[in-house]
C-alpha cells in the first residue's frame, strides 16, 4: 500500500523530476508532484510524493530537516485536506 508524503519548503526551481529523484533512493515512487499556483504557474513551495509504505517511512526519517537545493525540507506524512466553506 502506498503512502502520500508532504514535502514543504521546496526551492522555487524544484521540479517534479527533482522530487522523484530525491525519493527514489528509498523505494518505488508512484508519483511526485510540485504544486503550482493556478494563475501564475509558479511553484507554491511544496509538493507531494506517493510511494510504498516502507520507503515512505524511511524517506520521512532520512529527509526531514535536511538541506535540498539550498532549503531545509519539511517532510511528513500528508494529512487529509481540511474542507473550507465556499462563499
N, C-alpha and C positions, 0 to 999 in steps of 0.2 A: 504494500500500500504506500502511496506517495504522500509526502508532507509538503505543505506550502510554507515557504520561508520568506519573511520580510527582510529586506536589506535596505537600511537607511543611511543617510549622509554620503550618498554617492557623489562623485565629481560630476560636473555638468557635462563632461565629454564622454562619460561611460556609456558603452553600447550594450545591447542585448548579448552580443558575442563575447564581450569582455566579462560579463556576468557568468555566462555559460562556461567560459574557460576557467574562471576563478573557482567555481564549484565542482568542475569535472574531476578534480583530484580526489574528491570524497565519495563519488558514486555516480550512478546513472542520472543525468539531468534530463527530465522530461520537457521542461520549458524554462526559459529565463527571459524576463521582460523588464525593461526600464520604463517606468510610467512617464508619459509626456503630457504636457499641457495641451488640451484640445485645440485651443485657438492659435497658440504660437508654435507648437511642435517641439518646444524646448523641454528638456528633461526637468522633472519636478524634484529630482534628487533622491528618489527611492525606487525600488523595484521589487519584484517577486521571483523566486526560483522554486520550481516544483521538482522534487527528486525523491528517491527511495528513502524510507524512514530511517534506516541505519546511517546512510550517508548524510542525511539532513542533521541528525543529532551530532555527528562528528563535525560537520561543517559549522554548525552554530557554535560549538565549543571552541573550535580552532580559529574561527574568523571574527567573532565578536570582539570589537575593540582594536582590531589590527588595522594597520595603515594600508590603503589601496588607492593608487593614483593620487596620493597626497592627502587623503581624507581618512579619518578614523571611522571605520564602519560600525553600524549598529545592526546586529544580526540576531534575529529571534524567530520563533515560530509565529506565523501570521495569525492574527486574530480575526474572527468574522467582522465584517464591516458593520458599523452601527447604522441603524436606519435613521435617516434625517427626515424631519417633516417637510413636505412640499408646500410652498406658499403660492 
